[in-house]
């Protein structure tokens, strides 16, 4: 039976030791968010993840959802677990107190969500999407809309979805065919008619109502993105007093049979089949995509979180298995008459895979939490200049978090399967579920190719590269600081060279675009995103290593331990904190020299002027 593990020490290390999220308490917005309180919240999150969510994960994967007569029944235990985490206030952890939430930093919300997602990815679709839909209601809704919907979504009585994708319009959202016709005697209300596909949590029995955020075009509006509007479309009609009425002509016609995430209902929904579906305009006519991008960007970080959560669990499972599984002998002992058998963690190739998994999981976590931290800093910025500094970083980081963390999350999970060998391929050990569940993350919420195009075509190109430079200037603070002469001088030099390769590549793409050659940059956009992600993760892990080195040296001094002494290896093995700090330093070195080196291979491929895929006739 697979087990649940969580690395609370690394999460705390990111939040408190490196980013000093506790310092946000000096701002009124986060005055209650002291480190001790946030640490206690993480402890509770781990407990709820283990006891409430992981407890029903296996049955969710094995049994899946049941679809009959247009209704979806969720797996056993899901309804009770959803009710428990909703009543515990997890949906509103980062929502402002004046909106009914607890007002903690978004970085803490993301960290807690990692624990929940690792425990039960399938169940977390519903509260995750509800959190995003609730954000739309608070930011763009009228006072009447907030009064009717916000509290019930916050407390888990009602849930939320985002309805973008249609059979004829996947990633090209403005090509949608769903239409909205004004209802003459109900200002702001429209009759909605259309079909949406791949709608996560589109139908279920977890809540009394499902509040769909639906994109549609008001009849007569422009046929491009300017004509797309956003509507609140509940599954069950809601009266002005907030009480439920009759069905709202929203029908689930199918639930997709998928490779993974079996415990998540991925639905095909039909709106207005009987011309009785009513939607309430939110955010202004023609403003649908602008509004929805808020939810989409949050969803993209949440999808990147899935890659981080599952790769982190895969690593923790793999390293424990490797310590227990005895097989083979050390190469150094092979000439002995009867070489002793050892756990497979003693083998160099297994160590390579485990170290690679560790670097990807911890690097993804650092990237994800830093992106959330940038959003927190933008919220409390003292002026427009400071706000832009953090907002620009978050803008660039969003597609990178979504794509890099999911691609590398999948790679880490497949490595975990490889570590377990044949046992990794069978269900009992839980690794194959992680591989199946994580794969979708690189596909939905905009495929990773689309994220790469967004990064290169919008975020990097905008304003002459001002957003990219905001992020690289933050990187340069480390690379140009005193640490370049310290114990990680080789790593910092290597990152600086990779940063230069990244900047030069971005400039070359800009020159091609100026000449009207847009296909060649698009052809290499994915490689560029990988380069950018590698440079950022190398920087973040090395920054962590610098913090770890300071704490490591202090701990040795406090305990009067000489790292050159004969018994130091045994001491290191017995001291969990010292071992953790040592691991942070080694992980940074591994990533810089073994993973980030592909930055230069990608740069060489881009410089090659190879256009074979563009000229190929398929």
C-alpha positions as CSV (number, residue, x, y, z in Angstrom):
1,X,0.0,0.0,0.0
2,X,1.4,3.4,-1.0
3,X,2.1,5.9,1.8
4,X,1.8,9.7,2.0
5,X,4.9,11.8,2.8
6,X,5.4,15.5,2.9
7,X,8.6,17.6,3.2
8,X,7.4,20.3,5.6
9,X,11.0,21.3,6.3
10,X,11.7,22.3,2.8
11,X,8.4,24.2,2.5
12,X,9.3,26.1,5.7
13,X,12.8,26.6,4.4
14,X,11.4,28.3,1.3
15,X,8.9,30.5,3.2
16,X,10.8,31.5,6.3
17,X,14.6,30.9,5.9
18,X,14.9,32.1,2.3
19,X,12.0,34.4,1.5
20,X,11.4,35.6,5.0
21,X,7.6,35.6,4.4
22,X,7.2,36.4,8.1
23,X,8.5,39.9,7.4
24,X,5.2,40.6,5.6
25,X,3.6,41.1,9.0
26,X,4.9,44.6,9.1
27,X,2.3,45.5,6.5
28,X,-1.3,45.9,7.7
29,X,-2.6,43.4,5.1
30,X,-0.7,40.5,6.6
31,X,-0.3,41.6,10.2
32,X,-1.6,38.3,11.5
33,X,0.8,36.2,9.4
34,X,3.6,35.7,11.9
35,X,5.9,32.7,11.2
36,X,4.7,30.7,14.3
37,X,1.1,31.0,13.2
38,X,1.9,30.1,9.6
39,X,4.0,27.2,10.7
40,X,1.1,25.9,12.8
41,X,-1.1,26.2,9.7
42,X,1.3,24.1,7.7
43,X,1.2,21.4,10.4
44,X,-2.6,21.4,10.3
45,X,-2.5,21.3,6.5
46,X,-0.2,18.2,6.6
47,X,-2.5,16.5,9.1
48,X,-5.7,17.2,7.0
49,X,-3.9,16.1,3.9
50,X,-3.0,12.8,5.4
51,X,-6.1,12.1,7.4
52,X,-8.9,13.5,5.2
53,X,-7.6,13.6,1.6
54,X,-5.1,10.8,1.3
55,X,-7.4,8.4,3.1
56,X,-9.8,8.4,0.1
57,X,-7.2,8.8,-2.7
58,X,-6.8,5.1,-3.5
59,X,-10.5,4.5,-3.8
60,X,-10.9,7.6,-6.0
61,X,-8.3,6.3,-8.4
62,X,-9.5,2.7,-8.4
63,X,-13.2,3.3,-8.5
64,X,-13.4,6.7,-10.2
65,X,-16.5,8.7,-10.7
66,X,-19.9,7.2,-11.7
67,X,-22.0,8.8,-14.4
68,X,-25.6,7.9,-14.8
69,X,-28.7,9.8,-16.1
70,X,-26.8,13.1,-16.3
71,X,-25.6,12.9,-12.7
72,X,-22.1,12.2,-11.3
73,X,-21.5,10.4,-8.1
74,X,-18.0,11.0,-6.6
75,X,-16.0,8.2,-5.1
76,X,-16.6,7.1,-1.5
77,X,-15.2,9.5,1.1
78,X,-14.9,12.5,-1.3
79,X,-18.0,14.3,-0.1
80,X,-17.1,14.0,3.5
81,X,-13.5,15.1,2.9
82,X,-14.6,18.1,0.8
83,X,-17.0,19.2,3.5
84,X,-14.3,18.9,6.2
85,X,-11.7,20.9,4.4
86,X,-14.2,23.6,3.4
87,X,-15.5,23.9,7.0
88,X,-11.9,24.2,8.1
89,X,-11.5,27.3,6.0
90,X,-8.9,26.2,3.6
91,X,-10.7,27.7,0.5
92,X,-10.5,31.1,2.1
93,X,-6.9,31.0,3.5
94,X,-5.6,33.8,1.4
95,X,-8.9,35.6,0.8
96,X,-9.1,39.0,2.5
97,X,-10.9,39.1,5.9
98,X,-13.4,41.7,4.6
99,X,-14.4,39.1,2.1
100,X,-14.8,36.4,4.7
101,X,-11.4,34.8,4.4
102,X,-8.4,34.6,6.7
103,X,-6.1,37.0,4.9
104,X,-2.9,35.0,4.9
105,X,-0.3,35.4,2.1
106,X,-0.9,33.7,-1.2
107,X,2.5,32.0,-0.7
108,X,1.1,30.2,2.3
109,X,-2.0,29.2,0.4
110,X,0.1,27.7,-2.4
111,X,2.3,25.8,0.1
112,X,-0.8,24.3,1.8
113,X,-2.3,23.4,-1.5
114,X,0.8,21.5,-2.4
115,X,0.3,19.2,0.6
116,X,-3.4,18.7,-0.3
117,X,-2.7,18.1,-4.0
118,X,0.0,15.5,-3.2
119,X,-2.5,13.7,-1.0
120,X,-5.4,13.7,-3.4
121,X,-5.0,15.5,-6.7
122,X,-8.4,14.3,-7.9
123,X,-10.4,15.8,-5.1
124,X,-8.5,19.1,-5.1
125,X,-9.9,20.2,-8.5
126,X,-13.2,21.2,-6.9
127,X,-11.9,23.5,-4.1
128,X,-9.1,24.8,-6.4
129,X,-11.5,25.9,-9.1
130,X,-13.9,27.3,-6.4
131,X,-11.1,29.5,-5.1
132,X,-10.5,30.9,-8.6
133,X,-14.2,31.4,-9.3
134,X,-14.6,33.1,-5.9
135,X,-11.8,35.5,-6.8
136,X,-13.7,36.5,-10.0
137,X,-16.9,37.2,-8.0
138,X,-14.9,39.4,-5.5
139,X,-12.9,41.3,-8.1
140,X,-15.5,41.8,-10.9
141,X,-18.9,41.0,-9.4
142,X,-21.5,43.6,-8.4
143,X,-22.4,43.9,-4.7
144,X,-25.6,41.9,-5.5
145,X,-23.5,39.1,-7.1
146,X,-21.1,39.0,-4.2
147,X,-23.9,38.9,-1.6
148,X,-25.6,35.9,-3.3
149,X,-22.6,33.8,-4.3
150,X,-19.5,34.6,-2.2
151,X,-20.3,33.3,1.2
152,X,-21.7,30.0,0.0
153,X,-18.7,29.3,-2.3
154,X,-16.3,30.3,0.5
155,X,-17.9,27.8,3.0
156,X,-18.1,25.0,0.5
157,X,-21.9,24.9,0.2
158,X,-21.5,25.7,-3.5
159,X,-18.6,25.1,-5.8
160,X,-17.2,26.8,-8.9
161,X,-15.9,26.0,-12.3
162,X,-14.4,27.8,-15.3
163,X,-16.0,27.0,-18.7
164,X,-13.9,28.0,-21.6
165,X,-13.2,25.1,-23.9
166,X,-15.6,24.1,-26.6
167,X,-15.5,21.2,-29.2
168,X,-14.7,23.6,-32.0
169,X,-12.6,26.0,-30.0
170,X,-9.9,24.6,-27.7
171,X,-7.0,26.8,-27.0
172,X,-8.4,29.4,-29.4
173,X,-11.0,30.6,-26.9
174,X,-12.2,33.6,-29.0
175,X,-13.5,31.1,-31.6
176,X,-16.2,30.0,-29.2
177,X,-19.8,29.5,-30.4
178,X,-21.7,29.8,-27.2
179,X,-24.1,32.7,-27.4
180,X,-25.9,35.0,-24.9
181,X,-29.3,36.7,-25.6
182,X,-30.5,39.5,-23.3
183,X,-33.6,38.7,-21.3
184,X,-35.9,41.7,-21.8
185,X,-37.4,41.9,-18.3
186,X,-34.2,41.0,-16.4
187,X,-31.4,43.6,-16.8
188,X,-28.0,41.9,-16.7
189,X,-29.4,38.5,-17.3
190,X,-29.0,36.5,-20.5
191,X,-30.2,33.3,-22.0
192,X,-27.1,31.1,-22.5
193,X,-26.8,28.5,-25.2
194,X,-23.8,26.4,-26.1
195,X,-21.6,23.4,-25.2
196,X,-18.4,23.2,-23.2
197,X,-16.0,20.3,-23.0
198,X,-13.2,19.1,-20.6
199,X,-14.8,21.0,-17.7
200,X,-13.2,19.8,-14.5
201,X,-15.7,19.3,-11.6
202,X,-18.5,20.3,-14.1
203,X,-20.9,17.9,-12.4
204,X,-20.7,16.2,-9.0
205,X,-22.5,15.5,-5.8
206,X,-20.1,17.3,-3.4
207,X,-22.1,20.6,-3.1
208,X,-25.7,21.8,-3.4
209,X,-25.0,24.0,-6.4
210,X,-22.2,24.4,-9.0
211,X,-21.5,28.0,-10.1
212,X,-20.1,27.9,-13.7
213,X,-18.1,30.8,-15.0
214,X,-19.0,30.7,-18.6
215,X,-17.6,32.5,-21.6
216,X,-20.1,33.3,-24.3
217,X,-20.7,36.0,-27.0
218,X,-23.6,38.3,-26.8
219,X,-25.5,38.3,-30.1
220,X,-24.3,41.0,-32.4
221,X,-20.9,41.5,-30.6
222,X,-17.6,41.3,-32.5
223,X,-16.5,37.9,-33.6
224,X,-13.0,38.2,-32.1
225,X,-11.8,38.5,-28.5
226,X,-13.5,41.9,-28.0
227,X,-16.9,40.1,-28.2
228,X,-16.3,37.6,-25.5
229,X,-18.2,38.1,-22.2
230,X,-18.3,36.3,-18.9
231,X,-21.4,35.0,-17.2
232,X,-22.3,33.5,-13.8
233,X,-24.3,30.4,-14.7
234,X,-25.4,28.2,-11.7
235,X,-26.4,24.6,-12.2
236,X,-29.5,25.4,-10.0
237,X,-31.2,28.8,-10.4
238,X,-30.7,31.2,-7.5
239,X,-33.3,33.7,-6.4
240,X,-32.5,37.3,-5.4
241,X,-32.6,36.2,-1.8
242,X,-29.9,33.6,-2.4
243,X,-32.3,30.6,-2.1
244,X,-32.1,27.8,-4.6
245,X,-34.9,27.4,-7.2
246,X,-35.3,24.9,-10.0
247,X,-32.8,23.5,-12.5
248,X,-31.0,26.0,-14.8
249,X,-31.0,23.9,-18.0
250,X,-27.4,22.9,-17.5
251,X,-26.9,19.3,-18.6
252,X,-23.9,17.0,-18.3
253,X,-24.0,14.7,-21.3
254,X,-20.8,12.8,-20.7
255,X,-17.8,12.3,-18.4
256,X,-14.5,11.6,-20.1
257,X,-12.7,8.3,-19.5
258,X,-9.1,9.4,-18.9
259,X,-5.6,8.0,-18.6
260,X,-5.4,9.4,-15.0
261,X,-7.2,11.6,-12.5
262,X,-10.0,9.0,-12.4
263,X,-11.5,10.5,-9.3
264,X,-12.1,13.9,-11.0
265,X,-15.2,14.4,-13.1
266,X,-14.1,15.9,-16.5
267,X,-17.4,16.8,-18.1
268,X,-19.1,17.8,-21.3
269,X,-21.8,20.3,-20.5
270,X,-24.7,21.6,-22.6
271,X,-26.2,25.0,-21.6
272,X,-29.7,26.0,-22.8
273,X,-30.7,22.8,-24.6
274,X,-34.3,23.8,-23.7
275,X,-33.7,27.6,-24.0
276,X,-34.1,27.9,-20.2
277,X,-30.5,28.5,-19.1
278,X,-29.9,31.9,-17.5
279,X,-26.6,33.6,-17.0
280,X,-25.7,36.8,-15.1
281,X,-23.2,39.1,-16.8
282,X,-20.1,39.7,-14.7
283,X,-17.3,42.2,-15.4
284,X,-18.9,44.1,-18.3
285,X,-19.9,43.2,-21.8
286,X,-17.0,42.3,-24.0
287,X,-14.7,42.0,-20.9
288,X,-14.9,38.3,-20.5
289,X,-11.3,37.3,-21.5
290,X,-9.8,40.1,-19.4
291,X,-11.8,38.9,-16.4
292,X,-11.2,35.2,-17.0
293,X,-7.4,35.7,-17.4
294,X,-7.3,36.4,-13.6
295,X,-8.8,32.9,-13.0
296,X,-6.7,31.4,-15.8
297,X,-3.4,32.8,-14.4
298,X,-4.2,31.5,-10.9
299,X,-5.2,28.2,-12.4
300,X,-1.9,28.0,-14.3
301,X,0.1,28.4,-11.1
302,X,-2.2,25.7,-9.5
303,X,-1.5,23.4,-12.4
304,X,2.3,24.0,-12.0
305,X,1.6,23.1,-8.3
306,X,0.3,19.7,-9.4
307,X,3.7,19.0,-11.0
308,X,5.5,20.1,-7.9
309,X,3.2,18.2,-5.5
310,X,3.4,14.9,-7.3
311,X,7.1,15.0,-8.1
312,X,7.8,15.8,-4.5
313,X,5.7,12.8,-3.4
314,X,7.4,10.6,-6.0
315,X,10.8,11.6,-4.7
316,X,10.0,10.9,-1.1
317,X,8.5,7.5,-2.0
318,X,11.4,6.6,-4.2
319,X,14.1,7.5,-1.7
320,X,12.4,5.4,1.0
321,X,12.1,2.4,-1.3
322,X,15.7,2.7,-2.3
323,X,16.8,2.6,1.3
324,X,14.8,-0.6,1.9
325,X,15.2,-2.5,-1.3
326,X,18.3,-4.8,-1.0
327,X,19.7,-5.8,-4.4
328,X,23.2,-6.3,-5.8
329,X,26.6,-5.3,-4.3
330,X,28.7,-2.2,-4.4
331,X,31.0,-2.0,-7.4
332,X,34.0,-1.5,-5.0
333,X,33.1,-4.9,-3.4
334,X,32.6,-7.0,-6.5
335,X,36.1,-8.6,-6.4
336,X,35.4,-10.0,-2.9
337,X,34.6,-13.7,-2.7
338,X,31.1,-13.1,-1.2
339,X,30.3,-9.4,-1.7
340,X,27.6,-8.1,0.7
341,X,24.2,-7.2,-0.7
342,X,23.3,-3.6,-0.2
343,X,20.2,-1.4,-0.5
344,X,19.9,0.0,-4.0
345,X,20.5,3.5,-2.8
346,X,24.2,2.5,-2.6
347,X,24.3,2.2,-6.4
348,X,25.6,5.2,-8.3
349,X,22.9,5.2,-11.0
350,X,20.2,5.1,-8.4
351,X,21.8,8.0,-6.6
352,X,21.8,9.9,-9.9
353,X,18.1,9.4,-10.4
354,X,17.2,10.2,-6.8
355,X,19.3,13.4,-6.9
356,X,17.8,14.4,-10.2
357,X,14.3,13.9,-8.8
358,X,15.2,15.9,-5.7
359,X,16.5,18.8,-7.7
360,X,13.5,18.9,-9.9
361,X,11.0,18.6,-7.1
362,X,12.7,21.2,-4.8
363,X,13.5,23.4,-7.8
364,X,9.9,23.4,-8.9
365,X,8.8,24.1,-5.3
366,X,11.2,27.1,-5.1
367,X,9.9,28.5,-8.4
368,X,6.2,28.1,-7.5
369,X,6.5,29.6,-4.0
370,X,8.6,32.5,-5.3
371,X,5.9,33.3,-7.9
372,X,3.3,33.4,-5.2
373,X,5.6,35.5,-3.1
374,X,5.9,38.0,-5.9
375,X,2.1,38.3,-6.0
376,X,2.1,39.0,-2.3
377,X,4.7,41.7,-2.6
378,X,2.9,43.3,-5.4
379,X,-0.2,43.6,-3.2
380,X,1.5,45.4,-0.4
381,X,3.9,47.5,-2.6
382,X,4.4,51.1,-1.4
383,X,4.2,52.7,-4.8
384,X,3.6,52.0,-8.5
385,X,7.3,51.4,-9.2
386,X,7.6,48.7,-6.5
387,X,4.3,47.2,-7.5
388,X,5.5,46.8,-11.1
389,X,8.8,45.3,-10.0
390,X,6.9,42.4,-8.4
391,X,4.0,42.2,-10.8
392,X,6.3,42.0,-13.8
393,X,8.1,39.1,-12.2
394,X,4.9,37.3,-11.5
395,X,3.7,37.8,-15.1
396,X,6.9,36.2,-16.5
397,X,6.9,33.5,-13.9
398,X,3.3,32.3,-14.5
399,X,3.9,30.5,-17.8
400,X,7.2,29.2,-16.6
401,X,5.7,27.7,-13.4
402,X,2.9,26.1,-15.4
403,X,5.1,24.6,-18.1
404,X,8.5,23.9,-16.4
405,X,7.0,22.5,-13.2
406,X,4.6,20.2,-15.1
407,X,7.2,18.9,-17.7
408,X,9.8,18.3,-15.1
409,X,7.2,17.0,-12.6
410,X,6.3,14.3,-15.1
411,X,10.0,13.6,-15.7
412,X,10.5,13.2,-11.9
413,X,7.6,10.8,-11.6
414,X,8.8,8.6,-14.4
415,X,12.3,8.6,-12.8
416,X,10.6,7.5,-9.6
417,X,9.0,4.6,-11.4
418,X,12.4,3.7,-12.8
419,X,13.9,3.7,-9.3
420,X,11.3,1.2,-8.2
421,X,11.8,-0.9,-11.3
422,X,9.1,-3.5,-11.9
423,X,7.4,-2.6,-8.6
424,X,7.0,1.0,-9.9
425,X,4.9,-0.3,-12.8
426,X,2.4,-2.0,-10.6
427,X,-0.4,-0.3,-8.7
428,X,0.6,-1.4,-5.2
429,X,3.4,1.1,-4.7
430,X,1.5,4.1,-6.0
431,X,4.1,5.4,-8.4
432,X,2.2,4.6,-11.6
433,X,-0.8,6.6,-10.4
434,X,1.5,9.6,-10.0
435,X,2.7,9.2,-13.6
436,X,-0.8,8.9,-14.9
437,X,-2.2,11.8,-12.8
438,X,0.6,14.3,-13.5
439,X,0.7,13.9,-17.3
440,X,-2.5,16.0,-17.8
441,X,-0.9,19.0,-16.2
442,X,1.3,19.7,-19.2
443,X,-1.8,19.7,-21.4
444,X,-4.7,21.6,-19.8
445,X,-5.0,25.3,-18.9
446,X,-3.1,26.0,-22.1
447,X,-0.7,23.4,-23.3
448,X,2.9,23.9,-22.5
449,X,3.6,25.0,-26.1
450,X,1.0,27.7,-25.6
451,X,2.7,28.8,-22.4
452,X,6.0,29.0,-24.2
453,X,4.4,31.2,-26.9
454,X,2.8,33.4,-24.1
455,X,6.2,33.8,-22.5
456,X,8.1,34.7,-25.6
457,X,5.4,36.5,-27.6
458,X,3.8,38.5,-24.7
459,X,5.8,38.5,-21.5
460,X,9.4,38.8,-22.9
461,X,8.5,41.0,-26.0
462,X,6.3,43.5,-24.1
463,X,7.7,46.9,-23.4
464,X,11.1,46.1,-24.9
465,X,11.7,43.3,-22.4
466,X,10.9,45.3,-19.3
467,X,9.2,42.3,-17.6
468,X,12.1,39.9,-18.3
469,X,14.6,42.5,-17.1
470,X,12.7,42.9,-13.8
471,X,13.2,39.2,-13.1
472,X,16.8,39.1,-14.3
473,X,17.7,42.1,-12.2
474,X,16.5,40.1,-9.2
475,X,18.7,37.2,-10.3
476,X,21.7,39.6,-10.8
477,X,21.5,40.7,-7.1
478,X,22.8,37.2,-6.3
479,X,25.1,36.7,-9.2
480,X,26.8,40.1,-8.7
481,X,26.9,40.0,-4.9
482,X,29.6,38.9,-2.5
483,X,28.6,35.3,-3.0
484,X,30.4,35.1,-6.3
485,X,33.7,34.9,-4.3
486,X,32.4,32.3,-1.8
487,X,32.0,28.5,-1.7
488,X,29.5,28.5,-4.6
489,X,31.6,30.7,-6.9
490,X,31.7,28.0,-9.6
491,X,28.0,27.6,-9.5
492,X,27.4,31.4,-9.7
493,X,29.8,31.7,-12.6
494,X,28.0,28.9,-14.4
495,X,24.6,30.5,-13.8
496,X,25.9,33.9,-15.0
497,X,27.0,32.2,-18.3
498,X,23.6,30.6,-18.7
499,X,21.8,33.9,-17.9
500,X,23.9,35.5,-20.7
501,X,22.9,32.8,-23.1
502,X,19.3,33.3,-22.2
503,X,19.5,37.1,-22.7
504,X,21.3,36.7,-26.0
505,X,18.7,34.2,-27.3
506,X,15.9,36.6,-26.3
507,X,17.6,39.4,-28.2
508,X,18.1,37.3,-31.3
509,X,14.4,36.4,-31.3
510,X,13.5,40.1,-31.0
511,X,15.7,40.8,-34.1
512,X,13.9,38.1,-36.1
513,X,10.5,39.4,-35.1
514,X,11.5,42.9,-36.3
515,X,12.3,41.4,-39.7
516,X,8.9,39.7,-39.7
517,X,10.2,36.2,-39.2
518,X,7.7,35.0,-36.5
519,X,7.8,31.3,-37.3
520,X,11.4,30.6,-36.2
521,X,10.9,32.0,-32.7
522,X,7.7,30.1,-32.4
523,X,9.4,26.9,-33.5
524,X,11.9,27.3,-30.6
525,X,9.6,28.8,-28.0
526,X,9.5,25.6,-25.9
527,X,13.3,25.4,-25.8
528,X,13.4,29.1,-24.7
529,X,11.0,28.5,-21.9
530,X,13.1,25.5,-20.7
531,X,16.2,27.7,-20.8
532,X,14.5,30.4,-18.7
533,X,13.1,27.9,-16.2
534,X,16.5,26.2,-15.8
535,X,18.3,29.5,-15.2
536,X,15.7,30.6,-12.6
537,X,15.7,27.3,-10.8
538,X,19.5,27.2,-10.7
539,X,19.4,30.7,-9.2
540,X,16.8,29.9,-6.6
541,X,18.5,26.6,-5.6
542,X,21.8,28.4,-5.3
543,X,20.3,31.1,-3.2
544,X,18.9,28.4,-1.0
545,X,22.3,26.8,-0.8
546,X,23.8,30.1,0.4
547,X,21.2,30.3,3.2
548,X,21.8,26.7,4.0
549,X,25.5,27.1,4.2
550,X,25.2,29.9,6.8
551,X,22.8,27.8,8.9
552,X,25.0,24.7,8.4
553,X,28.1,26.5,9.6
554,X,26.3,27.9,12.6
555,X,25.0,24.5,13.6
556,X,28.4,23.0,13.4
557,X,29.9,25.8,15.5
558,X,27.1,25.6,18.1
559,X,27.6,21.8,18.5
560,X,31.5,22.1,18.3
561,X,31.7,19.6,15.5
562,X,34.6,19.4,13.1
563,X,33.4,18.4,9.6
564,X,36.9,17.0,8.9
565,X,36.8,14.6,11.8
566,X,36.8,10.9,11.2
567,X,33.3,10.3,12.7
568,X,31.6,13.2,10.9
569,X,29.8,11.0,8.4
570,X,28.0,9.2,11.1
571,X,27.2,12.5,12.9
572,X,25.7,13.9,9.7
573,X,23.6,10.8,9.2
574,X,22.1,11.1,12.7
575,X,21.4,14.9,12.7
576,X,18.3,15.4,10.5
577,X,18.6,19.3,10.4
578,X,22.3,19.2,9.5
579,X,21.6,16.5,6.8
580,X,18.8,18.7,5.4
581,X,21.1,21.7,5.1
582,X,23.9,19.7,3.6
583,X,21.3,18.3,1.1
584,X,20.3,21.8,0.0
585,X,23.9,22.6,-0.9
586,X,24.5,19.4,-2.8
587,X,21.1,19.8,-4.6
588,X,22.1,23.2,-5.9
589,X,25.4,21.9,-7.2
590,X,23.8,19.0,-8.9
591,X,21.2,21.1,-10.7
592,X,23.7,23.7,-11.9
593,X,26.2,21.2,-13.3
594,X,24.0,18.2,-14.3
595,X,20.7,19.9,-15.4
596,X,21.3,23.5,-16.2
597,X,24.0,22.6,-18.6
598,X,21.2,21.9,-21.2
599,X,20.7,25.7,-21.4
600,X,23.7,25.8,-23.7
601,X,22.5,22.9,-25.8
602,X,19.2,24.6,-26.3
603,X,20.9,27.9,-27.1
604,X,23.1,26.1,-29.7
605,X,20.0,24.5,-31.2
606,X,18.3,27.9,-31.5
607,X,21.4,29.5,-33.0
608,X,21.7,26.7,-35.6
609,X,19.1,28.3,-37.9
610,X,17.7,24.8,-38.5
611,X,14.3,25.1,-40.1
612,X,13.7,21.5,-40.9
613,X,10.4,21.2,-39.0
614,X,9.2,24.4,-40.7
615,X,10.1,23.3,-44.2
616,X,9.0,19.6,-43.8
617,X,6.0,18.5,-45.8
618,X,4.1,16.1,-43.5
